[in-house]
Amino acid sequence: MKILAVDDDTLALNVLQATLEAGGYTDITAAQSGAEALASLENTDTPFDCFLLDILMPDMDGVELCAEIRTKAAYQKTPVLMITGLSDQSSMDRAYGAGATDFVTKPFNGLELGARIRAANILSAQVNQHKQFEIVALQWREKLDALNALNLSEAITLQGFDGAVDTLMQENILMRMPDTGFSGCLLSVRLVNVAAVFDQLSATDFRAFINSTGAQLRNAVAGRGALIAYEGDGNFLVMSPRPIPKNRAMAYHTTLAPEIAETAQKLGFDGEAQILLGEPKPFQTDNTEARINSLTVARKSVLMRDLTERGDTAVATLRPKSEPMVTTAPAASSLLSDVSQLLTRPKAVGRSR
């Protein structure tokens, strides 16, 4: 155990060293001031496992030295024992507030000092073990992020809940549905600010967020028998085996929006993840063309919703406060033009991780 003992009283420091050595602790570095102690921290090849600091010292006292030691990343959890002949509560409160672990009183009692050092030794071993665990965990996290690397536009195969599928499987199932007798519908859902979430989260956390969002959609919107796929760029496609009433879409949004925002924040996103639900569209099974058209119509629905909301926001922002409310019908035709352009534009590829 490597110990740094600091006391401006040479005699007291010699007694402390002798007491420690008698207890079997021989790797001791002595310092007689806070400045000398900090220099020892900078010059050592291996970090100290325990500190013994006298409280009453000139220039920089033990409490100030303790606080300075705690600012260093390598010593934020290392045991710090304060040496004092004081019994006033205020000194103890200051020391604990600065990060002290325990107290040793003068004159030194060999048994007491040995017991407190042994306790510090156990704590030091636990701290070192915890640091090793953190290092190993960080290494594994880096490897996991490398394995999970993806682009923003990349589809992700959802996992871990009933109905989680990839886009290819979902489309194959839709294409193989019977020509008659299917009464289900399709619902497209968009994460509006997915690019911001993607930029802030690691690849692993982003995958976890997308997967969690898929599970929340399944539970809140579709229920048993539904199939949920993530198509990339923040877009989900929900296939429900039963109709979803149009008037319930707003209720679904009200329920889902705060849950999805909370999930993103727990994973490290500092904003509010936002979602939009398109209009539920019946799935037509008359022929292959009708099936493909059903998919297109469902996807267009959430795109229209997104563009309409953006347009309404822009109009509300630009309108002078003194003007009376007017119809936004002229803006709608412009939005329809934007929709046709966006639908023919190749999908953008997001930043690669």
N, C-alpha and C positions, 0 to 999 in steps of 0.2 A: 504494500500500500504506500503510495507516494504522497507525502504530507508537506504542506507549506505552513510553517508556523511564523507568525508575525507579532512582535512585541518590541516596543522602543526601550524597555528595561532589559539591559544585557543580562543581569543576574536572573531575572524571571525567565528569560528566554533559555538560559543554560539549564535551569531547573526543569523547565518544560521538556527540553530535549532529553535530559537524563531520565525523566519519568517515562517518556515515550520509548526510549531505548530499552529500559528495564522491562517494559511490557512487550518487547519483541518487534517494535517498529523502528527500523534503522534507516529507511529511505526518507530522510527529513531534510528539507531545505529551510534555512532560517533567514528572516528578513527583519530589519529594525524600523521600517517605515512603510507607509502605503506605496510610495514611489518605488522603493526597492522591491516590494512584493509584486507590483505590476510589471516591473522589469523582468522578474523571475518568470512570470507567466509568458512573456514574449520570447524569452531565450530558451525555454525548456524544449527538449525534443519530444517528450511524452507528456501528456496532460497530467495534472495533479488529481488525486483521488479524494482528497480531503483538505480543508482549510481550518486552521486554528488562528483566530484573529483577536488581538487585544482591543477592547473597546476604546480605552483612554490612550490616545496617541496624538502628538502634535501634528499640525498641518492637515493631515487626512486621518480622521479617527477610524476605528474598526467598522463602524456602521457605514460610513461613506465608502470604505474599501469594499465592504461586502456588496453594496449596491453596484459599484463599478465592476466587480467580478461577475455579477449576475447579468450584466449587459453583454457579456461575451458568450457566443453561441455554445462553445464547448463546456461552459460551466454553469449553465442555467439550472441544472438539477444536481450538481455536485454538492455533497454535504459541507456545510459551513458551521463550525462551532465557534461561538464567541467566548473569549476569555475575559472575565470581569470579577472585580471585587465588589461591584455595586449590587444593591438589592432593590433599587427603585424600579417601579413598574414602567416608568416612562422610557428608561433606557432599553428595557426588554422589548417594549412595544416598537420602539424605533428599529431595533435590530431585526425583529420578526418582519416588520414592514419592509425592510431592505432585502429580505430573503434568507435570513439566518435559519439554520436547521435546529440548533440546540445551544446550550450554555455550559461552560466549564468555569467553576469559581476558583479564585485564589484564596488562600494558598492551595496548591494542588494536592488532591488526595489521589494516591496511586490507583486505588480500587475504583473510585468514581471515574477518574480519567480513562482507565482501561475499559470500563463498561461503556462509556459514551463513545470511545473510539471504535470499539467492536460493533456497536450499533451503527455508527457511521460507516464502518467497513461493509456491513451487510447492505446498507442502503446504497453505497457506492457500487457494489456488485450488481444490485438490481438496476441501477441507473445505466451501467455499462451494458448489461444484457438488453435493456430496453433500447438503447442506442443501436445495438447490433440488429435487433428486430426491425427497427425503423429503416436501417440501411438495406436489409434484405427485402423488406416490403417495397421500398422505393425501386430497387432493382427489378423486382418482379412486375411492378406497375409499369415501368418503362418497357419491359418486354411485352407486356399485355397490350400497351398502347401501340407498339410496333405491329403486333399481329392484327390489331383492330383498325389499322389505318384505312381511311376511306375518303372519298370525295363527297362534297355536298350533294351532288346530283345522283349519287349512287344509291340504288335500292338496297334495303336491309331486310334480311329474312328475320321476321319476328319469331320470338321463342318464349316458352314458359307459361303459356296460357292456352286454353282451348280455343281453336279458331285461328291461331297464329299461322300464317302461310307466307310464302313468297309470291311475288306478282305472277310468275309463270304458272304456278300451281293454281292460283285463284282464277286466272283467265282460262286455263284448261278446264277447270270445273264448270265455269260459266258456259263455255262453249259446248260442253257435253250434257247440259241440262236438257230434259225432255222438251219437245216442241210445245207441249201443252201442259197445263196443270201447275205451272210454277207461278206463285203469287208474290214472290219476294221483290226486293228493290235494292238499288245501289245508292250509296251516299258517299260523296267525296268530302274529305276534311283536309284543311290546309293549316299548317303552322306558319302564320304570317311572317314573323320575324325569325325564321329558322336560321338564316345566315348569321345573325348576331349570336344565337345560342351555339351554333356550330363553331364560331370563332373563339368563344370563351371556354367551352368545355373540352376536355381531352377526348380523344377518339373513343376510349372505353366508356367515359361518362355520357358522351353523346349517344352511343348505341344504347346504353341503359335508359336514357331519357326517351328515345324513340320507342323502345320496347315497352316501357311503362305507359307511354301515351297510347300505344296500341291496345294494351290491356284495359286501360280506362275507357277507351272508345267501346270496346267489346262489352264491358260491364254496364256502361251507362246507356248505350244506344241500341245495340243489336241483341245482346243476350245469347241464349243457347242456340247453337247451330249456325252462328254467324262466322264469316271468314273475314279476317282483317289483314291487309297487305300494305306495306310501306313502299311507295314508288320512287322515293328520292325527292330532293328539293322541298321537303316538308309536306309532301302530299301522301295522304292515306286514302285507301279505297275500302269501304265497308260494304260487304255483301250480306244482307239480312234475308233470312228465309221467309220473312213475313213483312207485310207493308209497314212503313213508318209514316204516320200522319204528318202532314206538312206543318200543322200548327204546334207540333211538339219539338220542332227543330230548335226554337228559341229556348225552350225549357232545357233541352240537352246542353245547349251552349252555356246557359247560366250555371248548370251543375258542373260541367267539365272545365270551363275556363279557369276558375281558381285552383282546382286540383292540379291541372297541368302546370300552371304557373308555379305552384308550390313545389312540385317535383323538380322543376328546372332549378329553382333557387336552392333546394337542398343539395343539388349536385354541383353548385358553384356559380350559376348564372346570376348576375347582379341586376338584371332587369326583370320584366314581366313577360313570360312567354305567352303569345297571343294565338288563338285559334279561330278559324271560321268554318262553319258547316254549310255545305251546299244544300240544295233542295233535294229531298229523297226522290229518286226517279225509278219508276217500275222497270223491271228488266224484261225486255221483249225477246221471246224465244222462237218467233215464227220462222226465222231462217238465219244464216250466218251473218248476213248484212245487218239484220235487225239487232243481233247480239252485239256486234261491233258498234253500231250506232248507240245502243244503250250505254256502253262504256264511255263513248265520246260525250254524250249528253250529260252524264253524271259528272264528268270531269269539267265540262264547260260551266256547269252550275256554280261550283265553288269559285271558278275563275271570274265569272260574272259578278258574284257577290263581293269578291275582293276588289275588283275594279270599281264597282259602284260605291263601296264604302270609301275608297281612296278619293274618288271623284267628289263625293259629298263632303268629305273633310276639306278638300281643296277649295270647293265653292264656299263653304262656311268660313274658311280662313280669309279668303280674298274679299268677300262681300263687306262693304262698309257698314259699320254699326248703325248708321242713320237710315240706311235703305230698308224699306219694308221687305218682308219675305216674298220671294218670287218662285215660280216653278222652276225646277231643275231639268225640265224636259229637254232643252237644247243640249245639256251636258250628256244626256243619255245617248244621243246619236253618236256623239264623239266617243263615248265609251265603247259602243258597239264596234266602231271602227278599230279601236285599240284592241278589242278582243280578237277580231279576225287576224290582225297582225301578229299578236302573241301566239295564237294557235298554229300559225304557219312558221314561226321562228324556231330554229333548232334549239334544243334544250341546252342551257348554259351549264358549263362544268364548273363546279365550285373549287375552292382552294384545296389542293391535295395535302393530306397530312402525311 
